[in-house]
Amino acid sequence: MSNEDLMDENVMDSNQQIDRDGEEEELEEKVIDVTLNEEILSKNLKLLARTANGVSFAFTRLEIHEENLCNIDILSKFKHLRYIDLSNNNIKNIEPLSNIKYLLSIDVHNNKIESVPSSFSKRPYLQYANFSNNNITNFKVSEWAILSSLNINDNQIDKLQIDLFNELIHLEARNNKLETTQGINTPKLKELYLAKNEITKIEGIDQLTELEKLHLRENKISNLDGFTEDLKMLSEINLRANEIESFEEIDKLKCLPNLKRVILQENPIASDPNYRVEIIMRLPNLKILDKEEITNEDIESAEEYKQEIEERKRQEELEKENENNAENEGEEGEGEEGGDNNEGEGEEGEEGEEEEEEN
């Protein structure tokens, strides 16, 4: 076989391979949405348990992952379900789940849900909910009375309105479009994660008196107003990659009696050569700064730095006092000279009057 024939054959093989690859790509792109039916349900229902009224038994757990589910209307009939995991599907509407009164746990992360219907309020038994990685723009639900953990990361939420979540301990709302920390009315909350939003103001958190961890990484925060001594349990704050430019803002954290860990990397103040000693000096009870333990050497350096600043201030005040004294002495001297001149003028005036009388 000639070289030309071999070349032609190789080209044909390559073209055929390209065609096959193209067909495979087309097949991959054509995702077929699936409607949940009894056949699929029968394979995924688990955990047979006694119903709430104690009269009969029913399956209480449903787990279906990565099946391209889009329609779950059939679930409105399964009122005894308590644990539902439908993550990694194509579900847009969860209204059918509103009829499930005894729901304890719901995980629908990585779907295409655009809203949580108002009918989903008043979930008296719900304890865990994961709605992360969807297309939710508005999250306004109330009366999830015993919910302890809520995850709404990676959505399009621009405002929170979480009311009557009296037992909520853990809330994650990372990577949304929140501009404020207001709207979180959860008195027992211990952990709040709001990284990667568009928050400019810290407000409305003073009522979170049980809060221990507050993560606000990668927002647009430039001032630290909003912290009060009511946050007596707050021990950890992550403010990495914000817009804090002034060390005076750090002084606003002094009101937090239990603060032990702070992260301030990637803020404008972090580029200051005295950054670490400035923070330690202003927050003497701190134990960890930017994930690095504060050592005795750090504390000594901060104390020396503080003394240097105080000495510098004393020198500046002394210099200013000396300048003021010098100015005052100068003014007094000018006043005395003016007085002497006036006396001279007075004597000359008297002599002139005597001469006139003689004439």
C-alpha positions as CSV (number, residue, x, y, z in Angstrom):
1,M,0.0,0.0,0.0
2,S,1.4,3.4,-1.0
3,N,1.9,6.3,1.5
4,E,-1.0,8.2,-0.2
5,D,-3.4,5.2,0.4
6,L,-2.3,5.0,4.0
7,M,-2.9,8.7,4.4
8,D,-6.3,8.5,2.9
9,E,-7.2,5.6,5.2
10,N,-6.0,7.5,8.3
11,V,-8.1,10.5,7.3
12,M,-11.2,8.4,6.8
13,D,-10.6,6.8,10.3
14,S,-10.2,10.2,11.8
15,N,-13.4,11.5,10.2
16,Q,-15.3,8.5,11.4
17,Q,-14.0,9.0,14.9
18,I,-15.1,12.6,14.8
19,D,-18.6,11.6,13.6
20,R,-18.8,9.1,16.5
21,D,-17.7,11.7,19.0
22,G,-20.2,14.2,17.7
23,E,-23.0,11.7,18.0
24,E,-22.0,10.9,21.6
25,E,-21.9,14.6,22.4
26,E,-25.4,15.1,20.9
27,L,-26.6,12.2,23.0
28,E,-25.1,13.7,26.1
29,E,-26.7,17.1,25.4
30,K,-30.2,15.6,24.9
31,V,-31.2,15.2,28.6
32,I,-34.6,13.6,28.8
33,D,-36.7,14.9,31.7
34,V,-38.4,12.1,33.7
35,T,-41.7,12.1,35.4
36,L,-41.8,10.3,38.7
37,N,-44.1,7.3,38.5
38,E,-45.0,4.3,40.6
39,E,-42.4,2.1,39.0
40,I,-39.6,4.4,39.9
41,L,-41.1,5.0,43.4
42,S,-41.3,1.3,44.1
43,K,-37.6,0.9,43.6
44,N,-36.6,3.8,45.9
45,L,-39.1,3.8,48.8
46,K,-37.5,2.7,52.0
47,L,-37.9,2.5,55.8
48,L,-41.3,0.9,56.6
49,A,-42.7,2.5,59.8
50,R,-45.9,2.9,61.6
51,T,-48.0,5.8,60.5
52,A,-48.6,8.8,62.7
53,N,-52.1,7.6,63.7
54,G,-50.6,4.2,64.7
55,V,-53.2,2.3,62.6
56,S,-51.0,1.0,59.8
57,F,-47.5,1.0,58.3
58,A,-46.1,3.0,55.4
59,F,-42.8,3.7,53.7
60,T,-41.3,6.9,55.2
61,R,-38.0,7.5,53.2
62,L,-37.6,8.3,49.5
63,E,-34.2,8.8,47.9
64,I,-33.8,9.4,44.1
65,H,-30.6,10.9,42.8
66,E,-29.4,11.8,39.3
67,E,-32.5,10.5,37.4
68,N,-33.4,13.7,35.6
69,L,-36.6,14.0,37.5
70,C,-38.7,17.0,36.6
71,N,-42.3,16.2,37.6
72,I,-43.0,14.9,41.1
73,D,-46.8,15.4,41.2
74,I,-47.3,11.8,42.3
75,L,-45.7,12.6,45.7
76,S,-48.7,14.5,46.8
77,K,-50.4,11.2,47.5
78,F,-47.6,9.9,49.7
79,K,-48.5,11.8,52.9
80,H,-46.6,9.6,55.3
81,L,-43.1,10.3,53.9
82,R,-40.7,11.8,56.5
83,Y,-37.4,11.8,54.7
84,I,-37.1,13.0,51.1
85,D,-33.8,13.3,49.1
86,L,-34.4,14.3,45.5
87,S,-31.0,16.0,45.0
88,N,-29.3,16.3,41.6
89,N,-32.4,16.2,39.4
90,N,-34.2,18.7,37.2
91,I,-37.1,19.6,39.5
92,K,-38.6,23.1,39.2
93,N,-41.8,22.8,41.3
94,I,-41.9,21.3,44.8
95,E,-45.6,22.2,45.4
96,P,-46.6,18.5,45.6
97,L,-44.5,18.2,48.7
98,S,-46.7,20.7,50.5
99,N,-49.2,17.9,51.3
100,I,-46.6,15.9,53.3
101,K,-47.5,17.0,56.8
102,Y,-45.0,14.9,58.8
103,L,-41.9,15.7,56.8
104,L,-38.7,15.7,59.0
105,S,-36.0,16.1,56.4
106,I,-35.9,17.5,52.8
107,D,-32.9,17.6,50.5
108,V,-33.5,19.0,47.0
109,H,-30.1,20.5,46.3
110,N,-28.9,20.9,42.8
111,N,-32.2,21.1,41.0
112,K,-33.9,24.0,39.1
113,I,-36.3,25.2,41.8
114,E,-37.2,28.9,41.4
115,S,-39.2,29.4,44.6
116,V,-40.4,27.8,47.8
117,P,-44.2,28.1,47.8
118,S,-46.0,29.8,50.6
119,S,-47.8,26.6,51.2
120,F,-44.5,25.3,52.5
121,S,-44.8,27.4,55.6
122,K,-45.9,25.9,58.9
123,R,-43.8,22.7,58.8
124,P,-44.3,21.7,62.4
125,Y,-41.9,18.6,62.2
126,L,-39.3,19.7,59.7
127,Q,-35.8,19.6,61.2
128,Y,-33.4,19.7,58.2
129,A,-33.7,21.4,54.8
130,N,-31.3,21.7,52.0
131,F,-32.3,23.9,49.0
132,S,-28.8,24.8,47.8
133,N,-27.7,25.2,44.2
134,N,-31.1,26.0,42.7
135,N,-32.5,29.2,41.1
136,I,-34.4,30.5,44.1
137,T,-34.8,34.3,44.1
138,N,-37.1,34.8,47.0
139,F,-37.0,32.9,50.3
140,K,-39.9,33.9,52.5
141,V,-41.2,31.2,54.7
142,S,-42.2,31.1,58.3
143,E,-43.1,28.8,61.2
144,W,-40.6,26.0,60.6
145,A,-40.9,25.7,64.3
146,I,-38.2,23.0,65.1
147,L,-36.0,23.3,62.0
148,S,-32.3,23.1,63.2
149,S,-30.4,23.3,60.0
150,L,-31.1,25.2,56.7
151,N,-28.9,25.4,53.6
152,I,-29.8,27.8,50.8
153,N,-26.3,28.3,49.4
154,D,-25.8,29.0,45.7
155,N,-29.1,30.6,44.7
156,Q,-30.2,34.1,43.6
157,I,-31.7,35.3,46.8
158,D,-31.5,39.0,47.4
159,K,-33.4,39.3,50.7
160,L,-34.0,37.0,53.6
161,Q,-37.2,36.9,55.6
162,I,-36.9,34.0,58.1
163,D,-39.4,34.3,60.9
164,L,-40.5,32.0,63.7
165,F,-37.6,29.6,63.2
166,N,-37.3,29.3,66.9
167,E,-35.0,26.3,67.0
168,L,-32.7,27.1,64.0
169,I,-29.0,26.6,64.9
170,H,-27.2,26.4,61.6
171,L,-27.9,28.7,58.6
172,E,-26.0,28.7,55.3
173,A,-26.7,31.3,52.6
174,R,-23.4,31.6,50.7
175,N,-23.1,32.8,47.2
176,N,-26.4,34.6,46.8
177,K,-27.2,38.3,46.2
178,L,-27.9,39.5,49.7
179,E,-27.0,43.2,50.4
180,T,-27.7,43.1,54.1
181,T,-27.8,40.8,57.1
182,Q,-31.3,41.9,58.1
183,G,-34.3,39.5,58.1
184,I,-32.9,36.7,60.2
185,N,-35.2,36.4,63.2
186,T,-33.8,33.2,64.8
187,P,-33.1,33.7,68.5
188,K,-31.2,30.4,68.9
189,L,-28.9,30.6,65.8
190,K,-25.3,29.6,66.6
191,E,-23.7,29.5,63.1
192,L,-24.4,32.0,60.2
193,Y,-22.6,31.6,56.9
194,L,-23.1,34.5,54.4
195,A,-19.9,34.4,52.3
196,K,-19.9,35.5,48.7
197,N,-22.8,37.9,48.7
198,E,-23.1,41.6,48.1
199,I,-23.5,42.7,51.7
200,T,-22.4,46.2,52.5
201,K,-24.0,46.6,56.0
202,I,-24.0,44.5,59.1
203,E,-27.4,45.1,60.7
204,G,-30.1,43.4,62.6
205,I,-27.9,40.8,64.1
206,D,-27.9,42.2,67.7
207,Q,-30.9,40.0,68.5
208,L,-28.9,36.8,67.7
209,T,-27.7,36.6,71.2
210,E,-26.7,32.9,70.9
211,L,-24.6,33.4,67.8
212,E,-21.1,31.9,68.0
213,K,-19.8,31.9,64.4
214,L,-20.3,34.6,61.7
215,H,-18.8,34.2,58.3
216,L,-19.0,37.1,55.9
217,R,-16.1,36.4,53.5
218,E,-16.0,38.0,50.1
219,N,-18.6,40.7,50.5
220,K,-18.5,44.5,50.2
221,I,-18.2,45.5,53.9
222,S,-16.2,48.6,54.7
223,N,-17.4,49.4,58.2
224,L,-18.1,47.3,61.2
225,D,-21.1,49.1,62.6
226,G,-23.8,46.7,63.8
227,F,-21.9,44.7,66.4
228,T,-23.0,45.2,70.0
229,E,-22.3,43.8,73.5
230,D,-25.5,41.7,73.1
231,L,-23.5,39.3,71.0
232,K,-21.9,37.9,74.1
233,M,-21.4,34.4,72.6
234,L,-19.8,35.4,69.3
235,S,-16.3,33.9,69.3
236,E,-15.5,33.7,65.5
237,I,-15.8,36.2,62.7
238,N,-14.6,35.7,59.1
239,L,-14.3,39.0,57.2
240,R,-11.8,37.9,54.7
241,A,-11.8,39.7,51.3
242,N,-13.9,42.7,52.2
243,E,-13.2,46.4,51.9
244,I,-12.1,47.4,55.4
245,E,-9.5,50.2,55.1
246,S,-9.3,51.7,58.6
247,F,-8.0,50.1,61.8
248,E,-10.5,52.3,63.6
249,E,-13.2,49.9,62.3
250,I,-11.5,47.1,64.3
251,D,-12.2,49.0,67.5
252,K,-15.9,48.3,66.9
253,L,-15.2,44.7,67.7
254,K,-14.0,45.5,71.3
255,C,-17.6,45.2,72.5
256,L,-17.6,41.4,71.8
257,P,-16.5,39.9,75.2
258,N,-16.0,36.3,73.8
259,L,-14.3,37.1,70.5
260,K,-11.3,34.7,70.0
261,R,-10.9,34.1,66.2
262,V,-10.9,36.7,63.4
263,I,-10.0,36.5,59.8
264,L,-9.2,39.8,58.0
265,Q,-6.9,38.7,55.2
266,E,-7.4,40.3,51.7
267,N,-8.8,43.5,53.2
268,P,-7.0,46.8,52.4
269,I,-5.7,47.0,56.0
270,A,-4.0,43.7,55.7
271,S,-1.3,45.3,53.4
272,D,-0.2,47.6,56.2
273,P,3.3,46.5,57.5
274,N,2.0,46.8,61.1
275,Y,-1.2,45.0,60.4
276,R,-0.8,42.1,62.8
277,V,0.4,44.1,65.8
278,E,-2.4,46.7,65.1
279,I,-5.1,44.0,65.3
280,I,-3.6,42.3,68.4
281,M,-3.1,45.6,70.1
282,R,-6.8,46.6,69.5
283,L,-8.2,43.1,70.3
284,P,-6.1,41.9,73.3
285,N,-8.3,38.9,74.0
286,L,-7.9,37.4,70.5
287,K,-6.4,33.9,70.3
288,I,-6.2,33.3,66.5
289,L,-5.7,35.9,63.7
290,D,-6.0,34.8,60.1
291,K,-5.9,31.1,61.2
292,E,-2.5,31.7,62.9
293,E,-2.3,31.3,66.7
294,I,-1.3,34.4,68.5
295,T,2.0,33.8,70.4
296,N,3.5,35.4,73.4
297,E,6.0,37.0,71.1
298,D,3.1,38.5,69.1
299,I,1.6,39.9,72.3
300,E,4.9,41.4,73.4
301,S,5.4,43.0,70.0
302,A,1.9,44.5,70.2
303,E,2.6,45.8,73.7
304,E,5.8,47.4,72.5
305,Y,4.0,48.9,69.5
306,K,1.3,50.3,71.8
307,Q,4.0,51.9,74.0
308,E,5.7,53.5,70.9
309,I,2.3,54.9,69.8
310,E,1.6,56.3,73.2
311,E,5.1,57.8,73.5
312,R,4.7,59.3,70.0
313,K,1.3,60.8,71.1
314,R,2.9,62.3,74.3
315,Q,5.7,63.9,72.2
316,E,3.2,65.3,69.7
317,E,1.1,66.7,72.6
318,L,4.2,68.2,74.2
319,E,5.3,69.8,71.0
320,K,1.8,71.2,70.4
321,E,1.7,72.6,74.0
322,N,5.2,74.2,73.5
323,E,4.0,75.8,70.2
324,N,0.9,77.1,71.9
325,N,2.9,78.6,74.8
326,A,5.3,80.2,72.3
327,E,2.4,81.8,70.5
328,N,0.9,83.0,73.7
329,E,4.2,84.5,74.9
330,G,4.5,86.3,71.5
331,E,1.1,87.8,71.8
332,E,1.8,89.0,75.4
333,G,5.1,90.6,74.2
334,E,3.3,92.5,71.4
335,G,0.7,93.7,73.9
336,E,3.4,95.1,76.2
337,E,5.1,96.9,73.4
338,G,1.8,98.4,72.4
339,G,1.3,99.6,76.0
340,D,4.7,101.4,76.1
341,N,4.0,103.2,72.9
342,N,0.7,104.4,74.2
343,E,2.3,105.8,77.3
344,G,4.9,107.7,75.2
345,E,2.1,109.2,73.1
346,G,0.3,110.2,76.2
347,E,3.3,112.1,77.6
348,E,3.9,114.0,74.3
349,G,0.2,114.9,74.3
350,E,0.5,116.5,77.8
351,E,3.6,118.5,76.9
352,G,1.8,119.9,73.8
353,E,-1.1,121.0,75.9
354,E,1.2,122.8,78.4
355,E,2.9,124.7,75.5
356,E,-0.5,125.9,74.2
357,E,-1.5,127.2,77.6
358,E,1.8,129.2,77.9
359,N,1.3,130.7,74.5
